[in-house]
Amino acid sequence: MKYMLGAYAASPNHSSWDPALETAFYNELKALPNLKGLEHPFLGSLHQHDDAWFLANIDPQWDYVFTCIPGIMNALGQNPLFGIASVDDAGRQSALAFMQQACAAIGKLNRHLGRQAVSAIMIQSAPARHKAASSEAALLASLETMLSWDWQGARIVIEHCDAFVESHIPSKGFLALTDELNVLSQLNSTLPPEQQLGMVINWGRSVFETRTVAGAVQHINAAKAAGVLSGVMFSGVSDQDSAYGAWRDSHQPPQQSERVKHGEPGSWMTEQAMHNCLAACDTPEALLVLGAKIGIRPLDATIEQRIATVRDTLAILDRFFQLETTRGLK
């Protein structure tokens, strides 16, 4: 098996841009034998800093999943009404304009590679409900508009972020999973197979929302029951006030163990928890999106330390599929 990696979270360029440093990082990524491609952050252009650098340094064989959350969070910092689920028409139209830029960036990458390299675009149901109003109807209207564009084969999938709940301060605070699933089910009932919309569950964001490790499996089961489960991305979280922060969406690595030398001791994302999620998917190897997005602390960690953490994280996924193969042979 090979997996998608949100490599931008592990990049040594966490607060500045050093092309030579990023090139060295990408060269190490290219050497990972189980890397299928990148979960690529979209902030308004193909690459946040330099499209030409990006096109020159990617592996031509990689596949891609775009994620809009970095650009969405930047936009929300300027305008809390921004979002494809916003009931404010100007805020919703601004979000649609942003999504149209993402569509154009997908076209640019595909043209460069001469193939359909982008399999999906992960969108998120902003705005934050504790700061601005959002609705199923607004999300549905936005998706109907987006479905009229040429995505060159890339599937539109909602990545569920932590929803607004009364019990604690949210990280994202977007629509509830049930709201998102309702919209997906309503639209999919009218769409041909090639346009069917999906749902990606992010481990850390589901656990952040529910405050329980079981929350990720619950969300996987809900998406599966609705017939829209399209992916799982593993990104950790914890209640401990480490360098990653308590209850922060900081993409903690898996919990450190004898098998996971490069991990975070306080992370709630254990190897068993990850395997439980994969088992809940029934056929995880068939998911459109499967991989991990891991942040690295300390911020001045070397490229070697960063790659070692990524390697240990992906090895957890490998071990699940190796166990499944062993069981199948018995």
C-alpha positions as CSV (number, residue, x, y, z in Angstrom):
1,M,0.0,0.0,0.0
2,K,1.0,3.6,-0.6
3,Y,-0.4,6.6,1.2
4,M,-1.1,10.3,0.9
5,L,1.0,12.6,3.1
6,G,0.2,16.2,4.2
7,A,3.9,16.9,3.9
8,Y,3.4,20.7,4.4
9,A,2.7,20.1,8.1
10,A,6.1,18.4,8.5
11,S,8.0,20.9,6.4
12,P,11.1,22.6,7.8
13,N,9.7,25.9,6.4
14,H,7.2,26.4,9.1
15,S,7.3,30.2,9.3
16,S,9.5,31.3,6.3
17,W,10.4,30.2,2.8
18,D,13.8,28.7,2.1
19,P,13.6,27.0,-1.3
20,A,16.9,25.1,-0.8
21,L,15.7,23.7,2.5
22,E,12.4,22.7,1.0
23,T,14.2,21.0,-2.0
24,A,16.2,18.9,0.5
25,F,13.0,18.0,2.3
26,Y,11.2,17.0,-1.0
27,N,14.2,14.9,-2.1
28,E,13.8,12.8,1.1
29,L,10.1,12.5,0.5
30,K,10.7,11.1,-2.9
31,A,12.8,8.3,-1.4
32,L,9.8,7.1,0.8
33,P,8.8,3.8,-0.9
34,N,5.2,3.9,0.5
35,L,4.4,7.5,-0.4
36,K,1.6,7.7,-3.0
37,G,1.6,11.5,-3.2
38,L,0.7,14.7,-1.3
39,E,-2.2,16.2,0.4
40,H,-1.5,19.6,-1.0
41,P,-2.5,22.8,0.7
42,F,-4.3,25.4,-1.3
43,L,-4.0,29.0,-0.2
44,G,-5.1,30.8,-3.4
45,S,-2.5,29.7,-5.9
46,L,-0.9,26.3,-6.8
47,H,1.9,26.8,-4.3
48,Q,1.9,29.2,-1.4
49,H,5.3,30.6,-2.3
50,D,6.4,29.6,-5.8
51,D,4.5,27.6,-8.4
52,A,7.6,27.2,-10.5
53,W,9.6,25.8,-7.6
54,F,6.8,23.3,-6.8
55,L,6.4,22.1,-10.4
56,A,10.2,21.6,-10.7
57,N,10.6,19.7,-7.4
58,I,7.6,17.3,-7.2
59,D,7.9,13.6,-8.2
60,P,6.2,13.3,-11.6
61,Q,4.7,10.0,-10.4
62,W,3.0,11.4,-7.3
63,D,-0.8,11.8,-7.1
64,Y,-2.5,14.7,-5.2
65,V,-5.4,15.6,-3.0
66,F,-5.9,19.3,-2.6
67,T,-7.0,20.6,0.8
68,C,-8.5,24.0,1.2
69,I,-8.3,24.3,5.0
70,P,-5.1,26.5,5.1
71,G,-6.6,29.0,2.7
72,I,-10.0,28.9,4.4
73,M,-8.5,29.6,7.8
74,N,-6.5,32.5,6.4
75,A,-9.6,34.0,4.8
76,L,-11.6,33.5,8.0
77,G,-9.0,35.6,9.8
78,Q,-9.9,38.5,7.5
79,N,-13.6,37.8,7.2
80,P,-15.5,35.6,9.7
81,L,-18.4,35.4,7.2
82,F,-16.3,33.6,4.6
83,G,-17.3,30.0,3.7
84,I,-19.2,27.8,1.4
85,A,-21.8,27.2,4.1
86,S,-22.2,30.8,5.0
87,V,-25.7,32.3,5.0
88,D,-24.1,35.7,4.2
89,D,-24.2,35.8,0.4
90,A,-21.1,37.9,0.0
91,G,-19.1,35.6,2.3
92,R,-20.4,32.6,0.4
93,Q,-19.5,34.1,-3.0
94,S,-16.0,34.9,-1.8
95,A,-15.6,31.3,-0.8
96,L,-16.8,30.2,-4.2
97,A,-14.4,32.5,-5.9
98,F,-11.6,30.9,-3.8
99,M,-12.8,27.4,-4.8
100,Q,-12.8,28.4,-8.4
101,Q,-9.1,29.4,-8.0
102,A,-8.5,25.9,-6.6
103,C,-10.2,24.4,-9.7
104,A,-7.8,26.4,-11.9
105,A,-4.8,25.3,-9.9
106,I,-5.8,21.7,-10.3
107,G,-5.9,22.3,-14.0
108,K,-2.4,23.8,-14.0
109,L,-0.9,20.9,-12.1
110,N,-2.6,18.3,-14.4
111,R,-1.4,20.1,-17.5
112,H,2.1,20.2,-16.2
113,L,2.1,16.5,-15.5
114,G,0.1,15.6,-18.6
115,R,-2.4,13.4,-16.8
116,Q,-5.2,13.5,-14.2
117,A,-2.9,13.8,-11.2
118,V,-5.4,15.2,-8.7
119,S,-7.9,12.6,-7.5
120,A,-9.8,14.8,-5.0
121,I,-10.3,18.2,-3.5
122,M,-11.1,18.4,0.2
123,I,-13.4,21.2,1.1
124,Q,-14.6,22.3,4.5
125,S,-17.9,23.7,5.7
126,A,-16.9,27.1,7.0
127,P,-17.6,29.6,8.6
128,A,-17.2,29.0,12.3
129,R,-20.7,28.7,13.7
130,H,-19.8,30.5,17.0
131,K,-18.8,33.6,14.9
132,A,-21.1,33.5,11.9
133,A,-24.3,31.7,10.7
134,S,-24.1,28.8,8.4
135,S,-26.6,26.3,7.0
136,E,-27.2,23.1,5.1
137,A,-29.0,25.1,2.4
138,A,-26.0,27.4,1.9
139,L,-23.7,24.4,1.6
140,L,-26.0,22.7,-0.8
141,A,-26.2,25.8,-3.0
142,S,-22.4,26.1,-3.1
143,L,-21.9,22.5,-4.0
144,E,-24.4,22.7,-6.8
145,T,-22.4,25.6,-8.2
146,M,-19.1,23.8,-7.8
147,L,-20.4,20.7,-9.5
148,S,-21.0,22.8,-12.7
149,W,-17.2,23.4,-13.0
150,D,-14.7,21.2,-14.8
151,W,-12.7,19.5,-12.0
152,Q,-10.9,17.3,-14.5
153,G,-11.9,14.1,-12.7
154,A,-11.0,15.3,-9.2
155,R,-13.8,14.3,-6.8
156,I,-15.3,16.9,-4.4
157,V,-15.2,15.6,-0.8
158,I,-16.0,17.3,2.4
159,E,-13.3,16.9,5.1
160,H,-15.2,17.0,8.4
161,C,-13.6,19.4,10.8
162,D,-14.6,19.7,14.4
163,A,-18.1,21.0,14.6
164,F,-19.3,23.7,17.0
165,V,-20.4,22.2,20.3
166,E,-21.4,23.9,23.5
167,S,-19.0,22.0,25.8
168,H,-15.7,23.5,24.7
169,I,-14.1,26.2,22.6
170,P,-13.8,24.9,19.0
171,S,-10.7,24.8,16.8
172,K,-12.8,25.1,13.6
173,G,-16.4,25.0,14.7
174,F,-17.9,24.3,11.3
175,L,-21.1,22.4,10.5
176,A,-22.1,19.3,12.3
177,L,-21.3,15.9,10.7
178,T,-25.1,15.2,10.4
179,D,-25.6,18.4,8.5
180,E,-22.8,17.6,6.1
181,L,-24.0,14.1,5.5
182,N,-27.6,15.3,4.9
183,V,-26.3,17.6,2.1
184,L,-24.1,14.9,0.6
185,S,-27.0,12.4,0.6
186,Q,-29.4,14.8,-1.0
187,L,-27.0,15.8,-3.8
188,N,-25.8,12.2,-4.4
189,S,-29.3,11.0,-5.0
190,T,-29.3,13.1,-8.2
191,L,-25.7,12.7,-9.4
192,P,-24.1,10.2,-11.8
193,P,-21.4,7.9,-10.3
194,E,-18.5,9.9,-11.6
195,Q,-19.7,13.0,-9.7
196,Q,-20.7,11.4,-6.4
197,L,-19.6,13.5,-3.4
198,G,-17.7,12.0,-0.5
199,M,-16.6,12.5,3.1
200,V,-13.1,12.4,4.6
201,I,-12.7,11.9,8.3
202,N,-9.7,13.5,9.9
203,W,-8.8,11.6,13.1
204,G,-7.6,14.5,15.1
205,R,-10.5,16.8,14.3
206,S,-13.1,14.2,15.1
207,V,-11.4,13.4,18.4
208,F,-11.1,17.1,19.1
209,E,-14.8,17.5,18.6
210,T,-16.0,14.5,20.6
211,R,-13.2,14.5,23.3
212,T,-12.9,10.7,22.9
213,V,-10.7,8.4,20.9
214,A,-13.9,6.6,19.9
215,G,-15.1,9.7,18.2
216,A,-13.1,9.0,15.1
217,V,-14.6,5.5,14.7
218,Q,-18.1,7.0,15.3
219,H,-17.6,9.5,12.5
220,I,-16.2,6.8,10.2
221,N,-19.3,4.7,10.9
222,A,-21.7,7.6,10.3
223,A,-20.1,8.4,6.9
224,K,-20.0,4.7,6.0
225,A,-23.7,4.3,6.9
226,A,-24.5,7.3,4.6
227,G,-22.6,5.6,1.8
228,V,-20.2,8.5,1.4
229,L,-17.0,7.5,3.3
230,S,-14.2,8.4,0.9
231,G,-11.2,8.8,3.1
232,V,-9.4,8.9,6.4
233,M,-6.4,11.2,7.3
234,F,-4.5,10.5,10.5
235,S,-3.5,13.6,12.4
236,G,-3.2,13.4,16.2
237,V,-4.4,15.5,19.1
238,S,-4.1,15.4,22.9
239,D,-5.3,16.9,26.2
240,Q,-1.7,17.3,27.4
241,D,0.0,20.7,27.3
242,S,3.1,19.6,25.3
243,A,4.9,21.5,22.6
244,Y,1.9,20.7,20.4
245,G,-0.5,22.3,22.9
246,A,-3.5,20.8,24.7
247,W,-6.6,20.4,22.5
248,R,-5.0,22.1,19.5
249,D,-5.3,21.0,15.9
250,S,-1.5,20.9,15.6
251,H,-1.3,17.5,13.8
252,Q,0.4,15.6,16.5
253,P,2.4,12.4,15.5
254,P,1.2,9.0,16.8
255,Q,1.9,8.1,20.4
256,Q,5.5,7.1,21.0
257,S,6.0,3.4,21.7
258,E,8.5,0.5,21.3
259,R,7.4,0.3,17.7
260,V,7.0,4.1,17.1
261,K,10.3,5.6,18.2
262,H,9.6,8.9,16.6
263,G,6.3,9.9,18.1
264,E,4.7,12.1,20.8
265,P,4.4,10.5,24.3
266,G,1.1,12.3,25.1
267,S,-0.6,11.8,21.7
268,W,-4.0,10.1,21.9
269,M,-3.4,8.6,18.4
270,T,-2.0,5.2,19.3
271,E,-1.2,2.5,16.8
272,Q,-4.3,0.6,18.1
273,A,-6.5,3.6,17.7
274,M,-5.3,4.0,14.1
275,H,-5.8,0.3,13.4
276,N,-9.3,0.4,14.8
277,C,-10.2,3.2,12.4
278,L,-8.9,1.3,9.4
279,A,-10.8,-1.8,10.5
280,A,-14.0,0.3,10.8
281,C,-13.6,1.3,7.1
282,D,-14.1,-2.4,6.0
283,T,-12.1,-1.9,2.8
284,P,-9.6,0.9,3.7
285,E,-7.5,-0.1,0.7
286,A,-10.3,1.1,-1.6
287,L,-10.6,4.6,0.0
288,L,-10.0,7.5,-2.3
289,V,-7.9,9.3,0.4
290,L,-5.8,7.5,2.9
291,G,-2.8,8.8,4.7
292,A,-1.5,11.1,7.4
293,K,-0.7,14.7,8.2
294,I,1.9,15.1,10.9
295,G,3.3,18.3,12.5
296,I,6.8,18.2,13.9
297,R,8.2,19.6,17.2
298,P,10.5,21.1,18.0
299,L,10.1,23.6,15.2
300,D,13.9,23.5,14.6
301,A,13.9,19.7,14.1
302,T,16.2,18.5,11.3
303,I,15.0,17.1,8.0
304,E,16.2,13.7,9.2
305,Q,14.1,13.9,12.3
306,R,11.0,15.0,10.3
307,I,11.4,12.2,7.8
308,A,11.9,9.7,10.6
309,T,8.6,10.7,12.2
310,V,6.8,10.5,8.9
311,R,8.3,7.1,8.2
312,D,7.2,5.7,11.6
313,T,3.7,7.1,11.1
314,L,3.3,5.5,7.7
315,A,4.8,2.2,9.0
316,I,1.7,2.0,11.4
317,L,-0.5,1.9,8.3
318,D,1.7,-0.7,6.7
319,R,1.5,-2.9,9.7
320,F,-2.3,-2.9,9.6
321,F,-2.3,-4.1,6.0
322,Q,0.4,-6.7,6.7
323,L,-1.7,-8.1,9.5
324,E,-4.8,-8.2,7.2
325,T,-2.8,-10.1,4.6
326,T,-1.6,-12.5,7.3
327,R,-5.2,-13.1,8.5
328,G,-6.3,-13.7,4.9
329,L,-3.7,-16.4,4.4
330,K,-4.8,-18.4,7.4
